[in-house]
Amino acid sequence: MKKTFVLVATLFISCTLFAGKINKSRPNIIFIFADDMGIGDVSHTTGKVPTPHLDRLAKEGMQFTDAHTSSSVCTPSRYSLLTGRYNWRTRLPYHVFVNPKEKPLIKKDEETVASLLKTVGYHTACIGKWHLGIGWQSVDGNYNDKWKIDYSKPAVTPTTNGFDYFFGICGSLDMQPFLYIENELAVNPPTLEQQNKAKVIVGKGFKAVKCLQDFAAKSVEYIEERAKEDDPFFLYLPLTSPHTPIIPSEKWLGKSGIGKYGDFLMETDWVVGEVLRALDEQQLNENTLVLFSTDNGCSPAARIPDLKAKGHSPNGNLRGNKADIYEGGHRVPFILRWPAVIKAGTATDRLTCLTDFMSTCAEITGATLDEASSVDGISFLTTMKKPSYVKDRTDIIHHSINGSFSIRQGNWKLALCPGSGGWSTPRAGKTPPGSPKVQLFDLADDIEETKNLQADYPEKVKELTALLQEYVEKGRSNEGAPQKNDRVI
């Protein structure tokens, strides 16, 4: 009997220690998500502005040179990053959320990267800009009056979608109300009387120019706290920069030499540096996967022609900008560092969509995805180990601000609209008379998308249109059981 007890006890202790080692072996994961920043905005590509911390990430990790958001604007691309599902499958057919009372785009029972990682022992936090619907309630039940918000009631925040902790703002810094939210409650909100009198609704003590500093400080604090624990952590850090308003703090004013946008880029890079410094100090570098990307390309609000005149091309040599179906709208910087797995100073031209992040996390951690989760994601873990491995993703679907589609397969890209589908020329409804209804580009020979080949390759147009239709009807674009879209497309 004693021998049996000793054997069982020994097995229990061994299993417990083994489980602890497995848990410890899972990497911490940090995703830093900038706002309205193009592929040419980093100095290790073509950028004129110094970005030493992003350069460090690239030097110590891997660059994905053909990476894309699912949409060329904020709300939809954030949805796809966190769910592994194309944004156009949701109830949001175009544009972004602007009403602070908007119901969350992520459904209550929908799996996110955060909720997935929690199933395998991760602590999860979101610090920064959410912009996926905060669901604030009205004082008088009037949804259309945006500003009569009952701040005494909890909002529907990231803590509903798998995050253990949230500190941030509901949308962009050009969208009221301006105040911080911690978990589900507003921090120092204005009174109803102040709301009714104010032209701009601002929480007590809130300063937009301090947002990046506050997000950096909170992130460092979170990393320091989690370093004391055995469980791995996931930190999602969506920044408010360099999106409008372009408001670098005083420390950075004039530092870039090309204007406030450049200064704001430098401050954005500084936040990355603060995260890396915290990892250095806590000795967490080796087994922490750090990812950096942006939610879409640079916005014309940055005054792109002026920046180009100073030698800085935010979207590189790509056509278009934020909001567009063209490459400048959705091809973004994507840099990863994970010393335990990724060889330093490497690059890959794997066709990649940020919908792939959730499937990658599942493969890395051994978490189980159900049939309805990450329906448009394909893990890039193999590519992290072997940069030349690029054949697992062959196609990708893009979406513009006005709801226009394009589909890319290999080097062929078909845009199902006659113009940009966004803000650059030719805009919707303003294309020259007689313009073809679709555009077909061979990106291998024409990365700037100047030659429409639709008339020369009608069979390719037909083939790609059919593939897009198949993915729409199937409710997914990867292997698995068919799923339903949230609306008729």
C-alpha positions as CSV (number, residue, x, y, z in Angstrom):
1,M,0.0,0.0,0.0
2,K,2.9,2.3,0.9
3,K,4.7,1.5,-2.3
4,T,1.6,2.3,-4.3
5,F,1.1,5.6,-2.5
6,V,4.8,6.5,-3.1
7,L,4.5,5.6,-6.8
8,V,1.4,7.6,-7.3
9,A,2.9,10.6,-5.4
10,T,6.0,10.4,-7.5
11,L,4.1,10.2,-10.8
12,F,1.9,13.2,-9.7
13,I,5.0,15.3,-8.8
14,S,6.7,14.3,-12.1
15,C,3.6,15.1,-14.1
16,T,3.2,18.4,-12.4
17,L,6.9,19.4,-13.0
18,F,6.6,18.2,-16.6
19,A,3.4,20.2,-17.1
20,G,5.2,23.2,-15.7
21,K,8.1,22.8,-18.1
22,I,5.7,22.6,-21.1
23,N,3.9,25.7,-19.9
24,K,7.2,27.5,-19.4
25,S,8.4,26.4,-22.9
26,R,5.5,28.3,-24.5
27,P,6.7,31.7,-25.6
28,N,5.4,35.0,-24.4
29,I,3.8,36.8,-27.3
30,I,3.7,40.6,-27.8
31,F,2.0,42.1,-30.9
32,I,2.7,45.9,-31.4
33,F,0.2,47.3,-33.9
34,A,0.9,50.8,-35.2
35,D,-1.9,52.9,-36.8
36,D,-1.7,54.3,-40.4
37,M,2.0,53.5,-41.0
38,G,3.3,52.5,-44.4
39,I,5.8,49.9,-45.6
40,G,8.3,52.7,-46.4
41,D,8.1,54.4,-42.9
42,V,10.8,52.3,-41.3
43,S,14.5,53.2,-41.8
44,H,15.7,49.7,-42.6
45,T,13.6,49.7,-45.8
46,T,13.5,53.1,-47.5
47,G,12.5,55.4,-44.7
48,K,14.3,58.7,-44.1
49,V,13.2,58.8,-40.4
50,P,15.5,57.0,-37.9
51,T,13.6,54.0,-36.4
52,P,16.5,52.3,-34.5
53,H,14.3,50.0,-32.4
54,L,12.3,48.6,-35.4
55,D,15.7,48.3,-37.1
56,R,16.9,46.2,-34.1
57,L,13.8,44.0,-34.4
58,A,14.6,43.4,-38.1
59,K,18.3,42.8,-37.4
60,E,17.6,40.3,-34.6
61,G,14.6,38.7,-36.3
62,M,12.8,38.3,-39.6
63,Q,11.1,40.6,-42.1
64,F,8.0,39.5,-44.0
65,T,8.2,41.6,-47.2
66,D,4.8,40.6,-48.7
67,A,2.5,41.0,-45.7
68,H,-1.0,42.5,-45.8
69,T,-3.8,43.6,-43.6
70,S,-7.2,42.2,-44.6
71,S,-8.6,45.7,-45.0
72,S,-7.1,49.1,-45.8
73,V,-8.8,50.8,-42.8
74,C,-8.7,50.5,-39.0
75,T,-11.8,48.7,-37.5
76,P,-11.9,45.8,-40.1
77,S,-8.2,45.1,-40.1
78,R,-8.2,44.9,-36.3
79,Y,-11.1,42.5,-36.3
80,S,-9.2,40.2,-38.7
81,L,-6.0,40.3,-36.8
82,L,-7.7,39.1,-33.6
83,T,-10.1,36.5,-35.1
84,G,-8.3,35.1,-38.1
85,R,-11.4,35.9,-40.2
86,Y,-11.8,38.2,-43.1
87,N,-13.5,41.4,-42.0
88,W,-16.0,41.4,-44.9
89,R,-17.7,38.3,-43.4
90,T,-19.0,40.5,-40.6
91,R,-21.9,42.9,-40.4
92,L,-19.6,45.8,-41.3
93,P,-19.6,46.0,-45.1
94,Y,-17.5,49.1,-45.4
95,H,-15.9,52.1,-43.5
96,V,-15.1,52.0,-39.7
97,F,-16.8,52.5,-36.4
98,V,-17.3,56.1,-35.3
99,N,-20.2,55.9,-32.8
100,P,-18.9,55.3,-29.2
101,K,-22.2,53.3,-28.6
102,E,-21.6,51.0,-31.5
103,K,-22.1,47.3,-30.5
104,P,-18.9,45.3,-30.6
105,L,-17.9,43.8,-34.0
106,I,-16.5,40.7,-32.4
107,K,-19.5,38.6,-31.3
108,K,-19.7,37.6,-27.7
109,D,-19.0,33.9,-28.3
110,E,-16.5,34.4,-31.1
111,E,-13.0,33.0,-30.5
112,T,-10.1,35.5,-30.5
113,V,-6.4,35.1,-30.2
114,A,-6.7,36.1,-26.6
115,S,-9.4,33.6,-25.7
116,L,-7.6,30.9,-27.6
117,L,-4.3,31.5,-25.7
118,K,-6.2,31.5,-22.3
119,T,-7.1,27.9,-23.0
120,V,-3.4,27.0,-22.8
121,G,-2.6,29.0,-19.7
122,Y,-1.7,32.4,-21.0
123,H,-2.4,35.7,-19.2
124,T,-3.7,38.2,-21.7
125,A,-3.7,42.0,-21.9
126,C,-4.7,44.7,-24.3
127,I,-3.1,48.1,-23.8
128,G,-4.0,50.9,-26.4
129,K,-6.6,51.7,-29.1
130,W,-9.4,49.2,-29.4
131,H,-11.7,50.6,-32.1
132,L,-13.9,47.4,-32.4
133,G,-17.0,48.8,-30.7
134,I,-17.2,49.6,-27.1
135,G,-21.0,49.3,-26.5
136,W,-21.4,52.2,-24.1
137,Q,-24.9,52.8,-22.9
138,S,-27.0,56.0,-23.1
139,V,-28.2,58.0,-20.2
140,D,-31.7,58.3,-21.8
141,G,-31.7,55.3,-24.1
142,N,-31.1,57.5,-27.2
143,Y,-28.6,55.6,-29.3
144,N,-28.3,58.4,-31.9
145,D,-27.2,61.0,-29.4
146,K,-23.5,59.9,-29.3
147,W,-22.5,62.0,-26.4
148,K,-25.0,61.3,-23.6
149,I,-23.1,58.3,-22.3
150,D,-23.7,56.7,-18.9
151,Y,-20.1,56.2,-17.7
152,S,-21.3,54.6,-14.5
153,K,-22.2,51.5,-16.4
154,P,-19.6,49.1,-17.8
155,A,-18.6,49.2,-21.4
156,V,-18.2,46.1,-23.6
157,T,-14.4,46.0,-23.8
158,P,-11.6,43.5,-24.7
159,T,-12.2,41.8,-21.4
160,T,-15.4,40.3,-23.1
161,N,-13.2,38.9,-25.8
162,G,-10.6,36.9,-23.9
163,F,-8.4,39.6,-22.4
164,D,-7.7,39.5,-18.7
165,Y,-6.8,43.2,-18.6
166,F,-7.5,46.3,-20.7
167,F,-6.2,49.8,-20.5
168,G,-6.8,52.1,-23.4
169,I,-9.2,54.2,-25.5
170,C,-12.3,53.2,-27.5
171,G,-11.2,54.5,-30.9
172,S,-8.8,56.9,-32.6
173,L,-7.7,60.2,-31.1
174,D,-9.9,62.1,-33.5
175,M,-13.0,60.3,-32.2
176,Q,-14.8,61.4,-29.0
177,P,-15.0,60.9,-26.1
178,F,-11.4,61.2,-25.1
179,L,-10.7,59.3,-22.0
180,Y,-9.1,56.1,-20.7
181,I,-10.9,52.9,-19.9
182,E,-9.5,50.4,-17.5
183,N,-11.1,47.0,-17.8
184,E,-14.8,47.9,-18.3
185,L,-15.0,51.3,-16.7
186,A,-14.1,54.8,-17.8
187,V,-11.3,56.5,-15.9
188,N,-12.1,60.0,-14.6
189,P,-15.1,60.6,-17.0
190,P,-16.7,63.9,-17.4
191,T,-20.1,64.5,-15.7
192,L,-23.3,64.7,-17.8
193,E,-23.4,68.4,-17.3
194,Q,-19.8,68.8,-18.6
195,Q,-20.7,66.6,-21.6
196,N,-23.7,68.8,-22.5
197,K,-21.7,72.0,-22.3
198,A,-18.4,70.8,-23.9
199,K,-17.7,70.9,-27.6
200,V,-15.0,68.3,-27.0
201,I,-15.7,65.6,-24.4
202,V,-12.5,64.9,-22.5
203,G,-12.0,62.9,-19.3
204,K,-10.3,64.7,-16.4
205,G,-6.6,64.7,-16.8
206,F,-6.6,63.1,-20.2
207,K,-4.1,64.5,-22.7
208,A,-3.9,63.0,-26.2
209,V,-0.3,64.0,-26.6
210,K,0.6,61.7,-23.6
211,C,-1.1,58.5,-25.0
212,L,2.0,56.9,-26.3
213,Q,3.9,57.6,-23.1
214,D,1.0,56.1,-21.0
215,F,0.7,53.0,-23.2
216,A,4.4,52.5,-23.1
217,A,4.5,52.8,-19.3
218,K,1.6,50.5,-18.8
219,S,3.1,47.9,-21.1
220,V,6.5,48.0,-19.3
221,E,4.6,47.7,-16.0
222,Y,2.7,44.7,-17.3
223,I,5.8,42.9,-18.6
224,E,7.5,43.5,-15.2
225,E,4.5,42.0,-13.4
226,R,4.2,39.0,-15.6
227,A,8.0,38.3,-15.4
228,K,7.4,37.3,-11.8
229,E,4.9,34.6,-12.8
230,D,5.4,31.2,-14.3
231,D,2.6,31.4,-16.9
232,P,3.3,32.9,-20.3
233,F,1.6,36.1,-21.4
234,F,0.1,37.7,-24.5
235,L,0.3,41.5,-24.8
236,Y,-1.6,43.2,-27.6
237,L,-0.4,46.8,-27.9
238,P,-2.3,48.7,-30.6
239,L,-0.9,52.2,-30.8
240,T,-2.6,55.5,-31.7
241,S,0.2,56.7,-33.9
242,P,1.1,57.9,-36.5
243,H,-2.7,58.3,-37.1
244,T,-4.3,61.7,-37.0
245,P,-4.1,63.9,-35.0
246,I,-0.4,63.9,-35.7
247,I,0.8,65.1,-32.2
248,P,4.3,64.0,-31.2
249,S,5.1,65.0,-27.7
250,E,7.5,67.8,-27.0
251,K,10.6,65.5,-26.6
252,W,10.2,64.5,-30.3
253,L,9.3,67.8,-31.9
254,G,11.7,68.7,-34.7
255,K,13.8,65.6,-34.3
256,S,13.1,63.9,-37.6
257,G,13.9,66.8,-39.9
258,I,10.9,66.2,-42.1
259,G,8.0,67.5,-40.0
260,K,5.6,66.3,-37.3
261,Y,4.7,63.1,-39.1
262,G,8.4,62.1,-39.0
263,D,8.6,63.1,-35.4
264,F,5.6,61.0,-34.6
265,L,7.2,58.0,-36.3
266,M,10.2,58.4,-34.1
267,E,8.0,58.5,-31.0
268,T,6.2,55.4,-32.3
269,D,9.6,53.6,-32.6
270,W,10.4,54.7,-29.1
271,V,7.4,52.8,-27.7
272,V,8.8,49.7,-29.4
273,G,12.1,50.4,-27.7
274,E,10.5,50.6,-24.3
275,V,9.0,47.2,-24.8
276,L,12.3,45.7,-25.9
277,R,14.1,47.4,-23.0
278,A,11.6,45.8,-20.5
279,L,12.2,42.4,-22.1
280,D,16.0,43.0,-21.8
281,E,15.8,44.0,-18.2
282,Q,13.5,41.0,-17.3
283,Q,15.7,38.6,-19.3
284,L,12.7,37.5,-21.3
285,N,14.2,38.0,-24.8
286,E,15.0,34.4,-25.8
287,N,11.6,32.9,-25.6
288,T,9.4,35.9,-26.3
289,L,7.9,36.3,-29.8
290,V,7.6,40.0,-30.6
291,L,5.6,41.0,-33.7
292,F,5.3,44.5,-35.2
293,S,2.9,45.6,-37.9
294,T,0.4,48.2,-38.8
295,D,-3.4,48.3,-39.5
296,N,-3.1,49.7,-43.0
297,G,-0.9,51.9,-45.1
298,C,0.0,55.6,-44.5
299,S,-2.9,58.0,-44.7
300,P,-3.0,61.0,-47.1
301,A,-3.5,63.1,-43.9
302,A,0.3,62.8,-43.4
303,R,0.7,65.0,-46.5
304,I,2.5,62.3,-48.5
305,P,3.6,64.6,-51.4
306,D,5.3,66.9,-49.0
307,L,7.1,63.9,-47.4
308,K,8.2,62.6,-50.7
309,A,9.6,66.0,-51.6
310,K,11.8,65.6,-48.5
311,G,12.9,62.1,-49.6
312,H,10.5,60.1,-47.5
313,S,8.0,57.8,-49.2
314,P,5.7,56.4,-46.5
315,N,4.2,53.7,-48.8
316,G,7.4,53.0,-50.6
317,N,7.0,52.7,-54.4
318,L,3.5,51.3,-54.1
319,R,0.4,52.8,-55.6
320,G,-2.3,54.2,-53.3
321,N,-2.6,54.8,-49.6
322,K,-4.8,54.0,-46.6
323,A,-8.4,53.2,-47.7
324,D,-7.4,51.9,-51.2
325,I,-7.6,48.5,-52.8
326,Y,-4.1,49.3,-54.3
327,E,-1.0,47.9,-52.6
328,G,-0.3,51.1,-50.7
329,G,-3.5,50.6,-48.8
330,H,-2.8,47.2,-47.2
331,R,0.8,46.1,-47.8
332,V,2.4,46.8,-44.4
333,P,5.7,46.3,-42.5
334,F,5.7,43.0,-40.6
335,I,8.7,42.2,-38.4
336,L,9.1,39.3,-36.0
337,R,11.7,38.4,-33.4
338,W,11.9,35.2,-31.5
339,P,15.5,34.2,-30.8
340,A,14.7,30.7,-29.7
341,V,13.2,30.0,-33.2
342,I,13.9,32.7,-35.7
343,K,17.4,33.2,-37.2
344,A,18.5,36.8,-36.9
345,G,18.7,39.0,-40.0
346,T,16.4,36.9,-42.2
347,A,13.6,37.8,-44.6
348,T,10.9,36.0,-46.4
349,D,8.6,36.9,-49.3
350,R,5.9,34.5,-48.2
351,L,2.5,35.9,-49.1
352,T,1.0,36.7,-45.7
353,C,-2.2,38.1,-44.3
354,L,-2.5,39.2,-40.7
355,T,-5.4,36.8,-40.4
356,D,-2.6,34.2,-40.2
357,F,-1.6,35.3,-36.7
358,M,-4.3,33.3,-34.8
359,S,-3.5,30.1,-36.6
360,T,0.2,30.6,-36.0
361,C,-0.4,31.1,-32.2
362,A,-2.4,27.9,-32.2
363,E,0.4,25.9,-33.8
364,I,3.0,27.5,-31.6
365,T,1.2,26.8,-28.3
366,G,-0.7,23.6,-29.2
367,A,-4.0,25.3,-28.6
368,T,-7.0,23.7,-30.4
369,L,-8.9,25.7,-32.9
370,D,-12.6,24.8,-33.4
371,E,-14.0,24.7,-37.0
372,A,-15.5,28.2,-36.7
373,S,-12.2,29.8,-35.7
374,S,-9.5,31.4,-37.8
375,V,-11.3,30.4,-41.0
376,D,-9.0,32.6,-43.1
377,G,-5.7,32.0,-41.4
378,I,-2.7,29.8,-42.3
379,S,0.1,29.4,-39.8
380,F,3.4,30.9,-40.8
381,L,5.4,29.0,-38.0
382,T,7.2,26.9,-40.6
383,T,8.3,30.0,-42.4
384,M,9.7,31.4,-39.2
385,K,11.9,28.4,-38.9
386,K,12.6,28.2,-42.7
387,P,12.3,31.6,-44.5
388,S,12.3,30.0,-47.9
389,Y,9.1,28.1,-47.1
390,V,6.5,30.2,-48.9
391,K,4.1,27.8,-50.6
392,D,1.5,27.3,-47.9
393,R,-0.4,30.5,-48.7
394,T,-1.2,30.9,-52.4
395,D,-3.9,33.6,-52.3
396,I,-5.3,36.5,-50.3
397,I,-8.4,38.7,-50.4
398,H,-8.2,42.5,-49.9
399,H,-10.9,44.9,-49.0
400,S,-11.1,48.7,-49.3
401,I,-12.9,51.4,-47.3
402,N,-15.9,51.4,-49.7
403,G,-16.3,47.7,-49.6
404,S,-14.5,46.9,-52.9
405,F,-12.8,43.5,-53.2
406,S,-9.6,42.3,-54.8
407,I,-8.1,38.8,-54.8
408,R,-4.5,38.0,-55.2
409,Q,-3.1,34.6,-56.3
410,G,0.6,34.3,-56.8
411,N,1.6,37.4,-58.7
412,W,-1.8,38.0,-60.2
413,K,-4.1,40.5,-58.5
414,L,-7.7,41.2,-59.6
415,A,-9.5,44.2,-58.3
416,L,-13.3,44.1,-58.7
417,C,-13.6,47.9,-59.1
418,P,-12.6,50.4,-61.7
419,G,-10.6,52.7,-59.4
420,S,-9.0,52.8,-56.0
421,G,-12.1,51.8,-54.0
422,G,-10.8,54.4,-51.5
423,W,-9.3,57.9,-51.4
424,S,-6.7,58.1,-54.1
425,T,-7.4,58.9,-57.7
426,P,-9.5,57.5,-59.4
427,R,-12.1,57.4,-56.6
428,A,-15.3,55.6,-56.9
429,G,-17.8,57.3,-59.2
430,K,-15.0,59.5,-60.7
431,T,-13.3,57.0,-63.0
432,P,-12.8,58.1,-66.6
433,P,-15.8,57.3,-68.9
434,G,-15.4,53.8,-70.4
435,S,-13.1,52.5,-67.7
436,P,-13.1,48.7,-67.4
437,K,-15.1,47.5,-64.4
438,V,-12.2,45.4,-63.1
439,Q,-8.4,45.7,-63.0
440,L,-5.9,42.9,-63.4
441,F,-2.3,43.4,-62.5
442,D,0.8,41.2,-62.7
443,L,2.7,42.3,-59.6
444,A,5.9,40.5,-60.6
445,D,6.3,43.0,-63.5
446,D,4.2,45.8,-62.3
447,I,4.3,46.3,-58.5
448,E,3.1,49.9,-59.0
449,E,-0.1,48.6,-60.6
450,T,0.0,50.9,-63.7
451,K,-1.0,48.4,-66.4
452,N,-4.5,46.9,-66.4
453,L,-4.3,43.6,-68.2
454,Q,-7.9,42.6,-67.8
455,A,-8.6,42.7,-71.6
456,D,-5.5,40.6,-72.3
457,Y,-6.3,37.8,-69.9
458,P,-10.1,37.3,-69.7
459,E,-9.6,33.7,-68.5
460,K,-7.5,34.8,-65.6
461,V,-10.2,37.3,-64.6
462,K,-12.8,34.6,-64.8
463,E,-10.7,32.2,-62.8
464,L,-9.9,34.6,-60.0
465,T,-13.5,35.8,-59.8
466,A,-14.7,32.2,-59.4
467,L,-12.1,31.6,-56.6
468,L,-13.3,34.7,-54.7
469,Q,-16.9,33.6,-55.1
470,E,-16.0,30.1,-53.8
471,Y,-14.4,31.6,-50.6
472,V,-17.4,33.8,-50.0
473,E,-19.9,31.0,-50.3
474,K,-17.8,28.5,-48.3
475,G,-17.5,31.0,-45.3
476,R,-13.8,30.2,-45.1
477,S,-10.7,30.3,-47.4
478,N,-8.6,27.6,-45.6
479,E,-9.2,23.9,-45.1
480,G,-12.2,22.9,-42.9
481,A,-16.0,22.6,-42.7
482,P,-18.0,25.4,-44.4
483,Q,-19.1,28.2,-42.2
484,K,-21.7,31.0,-42.4
485,N,-21.0,34.7,-43.0
486,D,-22.7,37.2,-40.8
487,R,-24.4,38.9,-43.7
488,V,-25.3,38.3,-47.4
489,I,-22.3,39.3,-49.5
